[in-house]
Amino acid sequence: MYDVVWVDFPCEAFKPSQRPGKISTWWHQFLKLRQQKGLEAAATDKPVIVLPKLNHSDFCPGFDVPGDLPAEVGQQEATRTIGETVSAFVALHWKGAEAKKASALELLKSQLAWTEGLLSPYLEAQDLERTAADHNVSSEGSSPFCSRAQHVLAGLSAADAQRLQVQDGFHITSPNLEHCHPTWTVDGKKLLVRSCSHTNYYPDISNTGKITAAEEIGCKLLSAERVAQQLQTHAEHQRLPCAAMNRVAVQVAEQLAAESTLRRYREKGRGWCFLDDSPSVAGPVWVFKDRLALKENSTCMAVQSPSMLTDVNARIYPGIHYCKLLSPARVLDWMMTDSLKPGSQSDLSIIV
């Protein structure tokens, strides 16, 4: 019998089953352990370390793992990095290696610090999908990204934007989202909007899923026309599409990304193409049927948002703007993995 210890050494060139979202789940568990027991204990017992510039095939020289991203170092350097890391972990648990424990621990600590810089942006991006602790509107939390979407799609001047306040209410289930509708309150010269949000996720049966970022973020917002009407002003940018917020998602992801992630993506990755919004015919159809569309081609990942936008004089739910949006965490997943692979030759009519 052996004492139970656990170590995970994934690579920066992520393979399909170890996408950044999957690794970030384990990293989040490591952070909890570090908070409970301290860095030294967590690093010794259950370190989660991403090895920079390596790929999965580097662990089995001579056999290229299908779907692997290219490594950025040669096999000799990769083998040295793997050997040093594994040796350091073993030294912390081998009674005959007392003299090496201090240096071994320092090596793992430095690698953990680098890993934190790589994976923290993904966790930050996921927090934009939903903040469970914000109960101002809903007991199920809020979506900071939907709050931001209301500000962006309102298209206000900088001065008028200061008068707009947004409180979002998150809904875990789609039926609850269906029955939630954005509301507003005017207080003097200020407008408080209460928006509604929900996220759909990729299948993850018995922890077999690959992508942990939201498949889409659903936001029920007020239209720019309604916001301007209630603030007694005029929007600088009229009727901005949901696609404008998808561009913001990419901008946010690039701002959050680790330096190595952003450099590699800009040098080798395929970017994003933003298609015109796809109009939904009714609210329930938008909630339950229509989905954010993502499709790769040879140059980009094309994204298209289902949307509903009504005039302030419409007979049914006037002055609303519903958007299914791209998650910044999903953008980071693309930047760190599939964007670096050759794309298909599918023809798409795109707006870049």
C-alpha positions in Angstrom: 0.0 0.0 0.0 1.1 3.6 -0.7 0.3 6.9 0.8 -2.2 8.6 -1.6 -0.6 11.6 -3.4 -1.7 13.1 -6.6 0.1 15.2 -9.2 -0.9 16.5 -12.6 1.5 17.8 -15.2 -0.4 18.9 -18.3 1.2 20.9 -21.0 0.7 24.4 -22.3 0.0 23.0 -25.8 -3.2 21.4 -24.6 -4.5 18.2 -26.0 -8.3 17.9 -26.6 -9.1 16.0 -23.3 -7.0 18.5 -21.3 -8.3 21.9 -22.5 -7.6 24.9 -20.4 -11.1 24.8 -18.9 -10.6 21.2 -17.8 -7.2 22.0 -16.2 -8.7 25.1 -14.6 -11.2 22.9 -12.8 -8.3 21.0 -11.2 -6.5 24.3 -10.6 -9.5 25.7 -8.8 -9.4 22.6 -6.5 -5.7 23.3 -5.9 -6.4 26.9 -4.9 -8.9 25.7 -2.3 -6.3 23.2 -1.0 -3.7 26.0 -0.9 -6.1 28.2 1.1 -6.9 25.4 3.5 -3.4 24.0 4.1 -0.9 26.6 2.8 1.3 26.6 -0.3 3.9 24.2 0.9 1.5 21.5 1.8 -0.5 21.9 -1.4 2.6 21.9 -3.5 3.9 18.8 -1.8 0.7 16.8 -1.9 -1.3 17.7 -4.9 0.4 20.2 -7.3 -1.3 21.1 -10.5 1.4 22.3 -12.9 1.2 23.2 -16.6 4.6 22.7 -18.3 5.3 25.6 -20.6 5.8 25.1 -24.4 5.4 21.3 -24.2 2.7 19.1 -25.7 1.3 15.7 -24.7 3.5 13.8 -27.2 6.6 15.0 -25.4 5.8 12.5 -22.7 6.0 9.6 -25.2 8.9 10.3 -27.6 8.4 8.7 -31.0 4.7 8.7 -30.9 2.7 11.7 -31.9 -0.6 11.9 -30.0 -3.5 12.5 -32.5 -4.9 16.1 -32.1 -1.8 17.4 -30.3 -0.8 21.0 -30.8 2.8 21.5 -31.9 5.3 21.8 -29.0 7.5 25.0 -29.0 10.6 23.2 -27.7 12.6 20.2 -28.9 12.3 16.8 -27.4 15.6 17.1 -25.5 14.5 20.2 -23.6 11.0 18.8 -23.1 12.4 15.6 -21.5 14.7 17.6 -19.3 11.7 19.7 -18.0 9.6 16.6 -17.4 12.4 14.9 -15.6 13.2 17.8 -13.4 9.6 18.3 -12.4 8.9 14.7 -11.7 12.2 14.3 -9.8 11.3 17.3 -7.7 7.9 15.9 -6.8 9.4 12.5 -6.0 12.1 14.1 -3.8 9.4 15.6 -1.6 8.1 12.2 -0.8 11.3 10.1 -0.7 12.9 9.8 2.7 16.4 9.4 1.1 16.3 12.8 -0.6 16.2 15.1 2.4 19.0 17.2 1.1 17.1 17.9 -2.1 13.7 18.8 -0.6 14.3 22.6 -0.3 15.4 23.0 -3.9 12.6 20.6 -5.1 10.0 22.6 -3.3 11.3 25.9 -4.8 11.1 24.4 -8.3 7.5 23.3 -7.9 6.6 26.7 -6.3 8.0 28.6 -9.3 6.1 26.3 -11.7 2.9 26.8 -9.7 3.4 30.5 -9.9 3.7 30.3 -13.7 0.7 28.0 -13.9 -1.4 30.5 -11.9 -0.5 33.2 -14.4 -1.6 31.0 -17.3 -4.9 29.7 -15.8 -6.2 32.6 -13.6 -7.4 34.5 -16.7 -9.7 31.6 -17.5 -11.2 31.6 -14.0 -11.7 35.3 -14.2 -13.5 35.0 -17.5 -15.8 32.3 -16.1 -16.6 34.7 -13.2 -18.0 37.1 -15.8 -20.6 34.5 -16.9 -22.1 34.3 -13.4 -21.4 35.6 -10.0 -23.3 33.4 -7.6 -22.9 35.6 -4.5 -24.6 38.7 -6.0 -28.2 38.5 -4.7 -29.3 42.1 -5.4 -31.9 40.9 -7.9 -31.9 37.1 -8.0 -31.1 34.5 -5.3 -29.2 32.6 -8.0 -26.7 35.4 -8.6 -26.0 37.7 -11.5 -24.1 37.9 -14.8 -21.5 40.7 -14.9 -21.2 40.2 -18.6 -24.9 40.8 -19.2 -24.6 44.0 -17.0 -21.8 45.1 -19.3 -23.8 44.2 -22.4 -26.6 46.5 -21.3 -24.2 49.4 -21.0 -22.5 48.7 -24.3 -25.6 48.0 -26.4 -27.3 51.2 -24.9 -24.9 53.1 -27.1 -24.8 56.1 -24.8 -22.4 59.0 -24.7 -19.8 58.9 -21.8 -21.8 61.5 -19.9 -25.2 59.7 -20.3 -23.6 56.4 -19.5 -22.8 57.7 -16.0 -26.6 58.0 -15.4 -27.3 54.3 -16.3 -27.1 51.7 -13.6 -27.6 48.0 -14.2 -28.5 45.2 -11.8 -28.7 41.8 -13.3 -30.6 38.7 -12.1 -29.3 35.3 -13.0 -31.5 32.3 -13.6 -30.1 28.8 -13.5 -33.0 27.2 -15.5 -34.3 28.2 -18.9 -38.0 28.3 -17.7 -37.1 30.9 -15.1 -35.4 33.0 -17.8 -38.5 32.7 -20.0 -40.6 34.3 -17.3 -38.1 37.0 -16.4 -38.4 40.3 -18.3 -36.1 43.4 -17.9 -37.6 46.2 -15.9 -36.5 49.8 -15.1 -36.9 52.5 -12.5 -36.2 56.2 -13.1 -34.8 58.1 -10.1 -34.3 61.8 -11.0 -31.8 61.9 -13.8 -30.7 58.3 -13.3 -32.1 55.1 -14.7 -31.8 51.7 -13.0 -32.2 48.7 -15.3 -32.8 45.2 -14.0 -31.8 42.7 -16.7 -32.2 38.9 -16.8 -29.5 36.3 -17.6 -28.9 32.6 -18.0 -26.0 30.4 -19.3 -26.1 27.1 -21.3 -23.2 24.7 -21.1 -21.7 22.0 -23.2 -22.6 18.4 -22.3 -20.5 17.0 -19.4 -21.7 13.6 -18.5 -19.8 12.0 -15.6 -17.0 14.5 -16.0 -16.4 13.5 -19.7 -16.9 17.0 -21.2 -14.1 18.9 -22.7 -15.3 22.6 -22.7 -16.2 24.1 -19.3 -16.9 27.6 -20.6 -20.5 28.6 -21.2 -21.8 27.6 -24.6 -23.6 30.9 -24.6 -24.7 33.7 -22.2 -28.3 34.7 -22.6 -29.1 38.3 -21.7 -32.5 39.9 -21.6 -31.9 43.7 -21.9 -33.7 46.9 -22.6 -33.3 48.3 -26.1 -31.1 51.4 -26.7 -34.3 53.2 -27.7 -36.0 52.5 -24.4 -32.9 53.5 -22.4 -32.6 56.8 -24.3 -36.3 57.4 -23.9 -36.2 57.0 -20.1 -33.0 59.1 -19.8 -34.5 61.7 -22.1 -31.5 61.7 -24.3 -30.3 60.2 -27.6 -28.0 57.3 -28.1 -24.8 58.0 -29.8 -24.9 54.5 -31.4 -28.4 53.4 -32.5 -29.5 49.8 -32.6 -26.1 48.2 -32.0 -26.4 44.4 -32.8 -25.6 41.6 -30.3 -22.5 41.1 -32.5 -21.0 44.2 -31.0 -21.0 42.5 -27.7 -19.3 39.4 -29.1 -16.5 41.7 -30.2 -16.3 42.9 -26.6 -16.0 39.3 -25.5 -13.0 38.9 -27.6 -11.5 42.1 -26.4 -12.0 41.1 -22.8 -10.4 37.7 -23.4 -7.4 39.2 -25.0 -7.0 41.7 -22.1 -7.2 38.8 -19.6 -5.0 36.4 -21.4 -1.5 35.5 -20.2 1.4 36.9 -22.2 2.4 33.6 -23.6 -1.2 32.8 -24.6 -1.7 36.2 -26.4 1.6 36.0 -28.1 1.1 32.5 -29.5 -2.5 33.4 -30.5 -1.5 36.5 -32.4 1.4 34.7 -34.1 -0.3 31.4 -35.1 -4.0 31.5 -34.2 -7.1 31.9 -36.3 -9.2 34.9 -35.2 -12.9 35.6 -35.0 -15.5 36.5 -37.6 -18.7 38.2 -36.6 -21.8 37.4 -38.5 -25.0 39.5 -38.6 -27.4 38.6 -35.8 -30.0 36.0 -36.5 -33.5 37.3 -35.6 -35.7 35.1 -33.3 -39.4 35.0 -34.0 -40.6 34.9 -30.4 -39.3 35.1 -26.8 -39.8 31.3 -26.0 -38.1 30.4 -29.3 -35.1 32.6 -28.4 -35.0 31.0 -24.9 -35.4 27.3 -25.7 -34.5 26.8 -29.3 -32.2 29.4 -30.8 -28.5 29.0 -29.9 -25.3 30.9 -30.4 -23.8 29.6 -33.6 -20.0 28.8 -33.8 -18.5 27.5 -36.9 -14.8 27.1 -37.9 -13.4 27.8 -41.3 -9.9 28.2 -42.7 -9.3 31.7 -41.3 -11.5 32.1 -38.2 -14.2 31.0 -35.8 -17.4 32.6 -37.0 -20.0 33.6 -34.4 -23.6 34.5 -34.8 -26.0 35.6 -32.1 -29.8 34.9 -32.0 -31.5 38.2 -31.1 -34.8 39.9 -30.5 -35.1 43.7 -30.7 -38.4 45.5 -30.5 -39.5 49.1 -30.9 -40.8 51.0 -27.8 -44.2 51.0 -29.5 -44.4 47.3 -30.2 -47.5 45.5 -29.0 -45.7 42.6 -27.3 -42.8 43.3 -25.0 -41.9 46.7 -26.4 -38.4 48.2 -26.1 -36.5 44.9 -25.4 -33.2 43.6 -26.7 -32.4 39.9 -26.2 -29.0 38.5 -27.0 -27.3 35.1 -26.9 -23.7 36.1 -26.4 -20.2 34.6 -26.7 -18.4 34.0 -23.3 -14.9 35.5 -22.8 -14.0 32.1 -21.3 -15.0 30.4 -24.5 -12.8 32.9 -26.4 -9.9 32.0 -24.2 -10.5 28.3 -24.8 -10.4 28.9 -28.6 -7.2 31.1 -28.3 -5.4 28.4 -26.3 -6.4 25.3 -28.3 -8.3 25.0 -31.6 -7.4 28.4 -33.1 -3.8 27.0 -33.3 -4.9 24.1 -35.6 -5.4 24.2 -39.3 -9.0 25.0 -40.1 -11.6 23.6 -42.5 -12.2 25.1 -45.9 -15.9 25.8 -45.2 -17.1 28.9 -47.1 -18.9 31.5 -44.9 -20.3 34.9 -45.7 -18.6 36.9 -43.0 -18.2 40.4 -41.7 -14.8 40.9 -40.1 
